[in-house]
Amino acid sequence: MTENELARIAVDICFHIHKKYGAGLFESIYENIFTYEWNKTGIEIKKQKGIRVIHEGVDMGIGFIPDVIIGNKVILEFKSVEVLADVHFKQLLTYLRLTDMRLGLLINFNVPLIKNGIHRIVNNL
């Protein structure tokens, strides 16, 4: 599957979650529900897996822990905040660059309409 096909499925799941539960829950709850629903697809998912940073050939340890990676191609970062900050977008772009992935979704569930809470972040896509 392509990055866009995976993202389409992820967005659909997020729409269903938001329609059922709305805004106001903890980020971890949205992440857990998403993971539960994604597992039904049979497509690989990694949740809260530490990513190591290698600098000049030296392992510097775990540099970040993305919320979810789907199909080894798309990173999802879940938020439940009043307003996304610029750093949230830059953080996801950094994750994409360090993993050589091309697409990320920054998803803020704390919005009246989920379509306004989903943001595509691309790295050479």
KEKE-3310 file (N, C-alpha, C; in steps of 0.2 Angstrom, whole numbers, plus 5000, padded with zeros to 4 digits):
npx = (5004:5002:5008:4998:4987:4987:4986:4973:4965:4968:4963:4950:4947:4949:4939:4928:4930:4930:4917:4910:4915:4919:4926:4938:4943:4957:4973:4979:4969:4962:4972:4973:4961:4961:4972:4966:4956:4963:4970:4961:4962:4973:4985:5001:5006:5014:5016:5020:5034:5051:5063:5079:5093:5106:5121:5134:5138:5137:5127:5116:5106:5088:5079:5067:5049:5037:5019:5012:5016:5011:5011:5024:5027:5020:5019:5009:5004:4996:4985:4977:4973:4970:4974:4985:5003:5016:5027:5023:5020:5033:5040:5035:5039:5053:5053:5049:5060:5071:5068:5067:5054:5040:5027:5017:5004:4997:4986:4973:4962:4954:4944:4930:4926:4933:4939:4945:4956:4965:4981:4991:5008:5022:5037:5047:5037)
npy = (4994:5011:5027:5036:5028:5021:5032:5037:5027:5028:5041:5039:5030:5039:5048:5041:5038:5050:5054:5046:5048:5061:5077:5080:5069:5060:5060:5048:5039:5041:5036:5023:5018:5020:5011:4999:4999:5000:4988:4979:4980:4972:4977:4981:4988:4999:5004:5017:5015:5016:5026:5025:5037:5039:5046:5051:5038:5033:5026:5036:5033:5031:5043:5048:5045:5040:5041:5032:5021:5016:5003:5003:5015:5027:5040:5043:5056:5059:5071:5080:5094:5111:5121:5118:5119:5128:5120:5107:5103:5104:5095:5083:5083:5082:5069:5062:5065:5059:5046:5043:5042:5047:5053:5060:5061:5073:5073:5081:5078:5086:5095:5104:5099:5085:5086:5098:5095:5087:5085:5085:5081:5082:5074:5076:5070)
npz = (5000:4997:5004:5004:5003:5015:5024:5020:5025:5039:5042:5040:5050:5061:5059:5062:5075:5081:5078:5086:5099:5101:5106:5119:5127:5134:5125:5125:5125:5113:5105:5109:5105:5092:5088:5092:5082:5070:5070:5066:5052:5048:5044:5047:5062:5073:5090:5100:5099:5102:5093:5088:5087:5076:5076:5066:5064:5077:5090:5098:5106:5111:5103:5100:5102:5092:5091:5083:5070:5054:5043:5041:5035:5037:5049:5064:5074:5088:5096:5109:5111:5115:5105:5092:5092:5083:5085:5086:5073:5067:5075:5070:5057:5059:5064:5053:5044:5051:5050:5037:5032:5022:5024:5036:5049:5058:5071:5079:5091:5099:5094:5086:5074:5066:5054:5054:5062:5057:5050:5036:5035:5025:5019:5007:4998)
capx = (5000:5006:5007:4992:4981:4987:4983:4966:4962:4969:4959:4943:4946:4949:4933:4923:4932:4928:4910:4907:4917:4919:4932:4939:4946:4965:4976:4981:4962:4961:4978:4972:4955:4964:4976:4962:4952:4968:4972:4956:4964:4978:4991:5006:5006:5019:5013:5025:5041:5057:5067:5086:5096:5113:5125:5141:5139:5137:5120:5115:5100:5082:5078:5060:5044:5031:5013:5010:5018:5007:5013:5031:5027:5016:5019:5004:5005:4989:4985:4971:4975:4965:4977:4991:5008:5021:5032:5020:5021:5040:5042:5033:5043:5059:5052:5049:5067:5075:5066:5066:5047:5038:5021:5015:4998:4996:4979:4971:4955:4951:4941:4923:4925:4939:4942:4950:4961:4970:4985:4996:5015:5026:5044:5049:5032)
capy = (5000:5018:5031:5040:5023:5020:5038:5037:5022:5031:5047:5036:5028:5045:5051:5037:5038:5057:5054:5042:5050:5068:5080:5080:5063:5060:5058:5041:5035:5041:5032:5016:5016:5020:5005:4994:4999:4998:4980:4975:4980:4967:4980:4982:4995:5000:5009:5019:5011:5021:5026:5027:5042:5038:5052:5050:5031:5031:5026:5040:5031:5033:5050:5050:5039:5042:5038:5026:5020:5011:5000:5006:5021:5033:5041:5047:5059:5061:5077:5082:5100:5117:5123:5115:5124:5126:5115:5100:5102:5103:5089:5077:5083:5079:5062:5059:5065:5054:5039:5043:5041:5053:5056:5060:5064:5076:5073:5084:5076:5091:5100:5102:5095:5082:5087:5103:5093:5082:5089:5081:5083:5078:5074:5074:5065)
capz = (5000:4997:5010:5004:5004:5022:5027:5019:5030:5045:5042:5040:5057:5065:5058:5066:5083:5083:5078:5092:5106:5101:5109:5127:5130:5134:5119:5125:5124:5106:5102:5110:5101:5085:5088:5092:5076:5065:5071:5062:5045:5047:5042:5052:5066:5079:5094:5105:5098:5102:5087:5090:5083:5075:5074:5064:5065:5084:5092:5103:5111:5109:5102:5100:5102:5088:5094:5079:5064:5051:5037:5041:5030:5039:5056:5066:5081:5091:5101:5112:5114:5112:5099:5090:5091:5077:5087:5084:5065:5066:5078:5066:5051:5061:5065:5046:5041:5054:5049:5030:5030:5018:5026:5043:5050:5065:5072:5085:5092:5103:5089:5085:5067:5065:5047:5055:5067:5053:5046:5033:5035:5020:5018:5000:4995)
cpx = (5004:5004:5000:4986:4981:4984:4976:4962:4962:4964:4951:4942:4945:4942:4928:4924:4929:4920:4907:4909:4918:4926:4932:4942:4954:4967:4977:4974:4961:4966:4976:4966:4957:4968:4971:4958:4957:4970:4967:4958:4969:4984:4995:5005:5011:5017:5019:5032:5046:5061:5074:5089:5104:5116:5132:5143:5139:5129:5120:5109:5093:5081:5071:5055:5038:5025:5012:5013:5014:5011:5021:5032:5024:5017:5013:5005:4998:4990:4978:4972:4970:4968:4984:4997:5012:5025:5029:5021:5029:5043:5040:5037:5050:5059:5053:5056:5071:5074:5066:5059:5045:5031:5019:5008:4998:4988:4977:4963:4951:4948:4934:4922:4932:4943:4947:4955:4966:4974:4991:5003:5019:5034:5046:5044:5030)
cpy = (5006:5022:5034:5035:5022:5026:5039:5033:5025:5037:5044:5034:5034:5048:5047:5037:5045:5058:5051:5045:5058:5071:5079:5074:5064:5058:5051:5036:5035:5036:5025:5014:5015:5013:4999:4993:4997:4991:4976:4975:4974:4970:4982:4989:4994:5006:5011:5016:5017:5020:5029:5032:5040:5044:5050:5042:5029:5032:5030:5038:5033:5041:5053:5044:5042:5038:5031:5026:5015:5009:5002:5011:5027:5034:5045:5050:5062:5066:5077:5089:5106:5120:5120:5121:5123:5121:5108:5098:5100:5097:5083:5077:5081:5072:5059:5059:5060:5047:5038:5041:5048:5056:5055:5063:5067:5077:5075:5082:5081:5097:5099:5098:5092:5084:5093:5101:5089:5086:5084:5084:5079:5079:5071:5069:5068)
cpz = (5000:5003:5010:5005:5012:5026:5026:5024:5037:5047:5043:5047:5062:5065:5062:5073:5085:5083:5084:5098:5106:5104:5116:5130:5130:5127:5119:5124:5116:5103:5103:5106:5094:5084:5087:5085:5070:5065:5067:5055:5043:5044:5048:5056:5072:5083:5099:5105:5097:5096:5089:5085:5083:5072:5072:5065:5073:5087:5099:5108:5107:5108:5102:5100:5098:5091:5090:5073:5060:5044:5036:5036:5032:5047:5058:5073:5083:5096:5103:5115:5111:5106:5098:5089:5085:5079:5085:5077:5064:5069:5073:5060:5053:5062:5058:5043:5044:5053:5041:5028:5026:5020:5034:5044:5058:5066:5079:5086:5096:5099:5088:5079:5066:5059:5049:5060:5063:5049:5043:5033:5030:5020:5011:4997:4988)
residu = (MET:THR:GLU:ASN:GLU:LEU:ALA:ARG:ILE:ALA:VAL:ASP:ILE:CYS:PHE:HIS:ILE:HIS:LYS:LYS:TYR:GLY:ALA:GLY:LEU:PHE:GLU:SER:ILE:TYR:GLU:ASN:ILE:PHE:THR:TYR:GLU:TRP:ASN:LYS:THR:GLY:ILE:GLU:ILE:LYS:LYS:GLN:LYS:GLY:ILE:ARG:VAL:ILE:HIS:GLU:GLY:VAL:ASP:MET:GLY:ILE:GLY:PHE:ILE:PRO:ASP:VAL:ILE:ILE:GLY:ASN:LYS:VAL:ILE:LEU:GLU:PHE:LYS:SER:VAL:GLU:VAL:LEU:ALA:ASP:VAL:HIS:PHE:LYS:GLN:LEU:LEU:THR:TYR:LEU:ARG:LEU:THR:ASP:MET:ARG:LEU:GLY:LEU:LEU:ILE:ASN:PHE:ASN:VAL:PRO:LEU:ILE:LYS:ASN:GLY:ILE:HIS:ARG:ILE:VAL:ASN:ASN:LEU)
# end
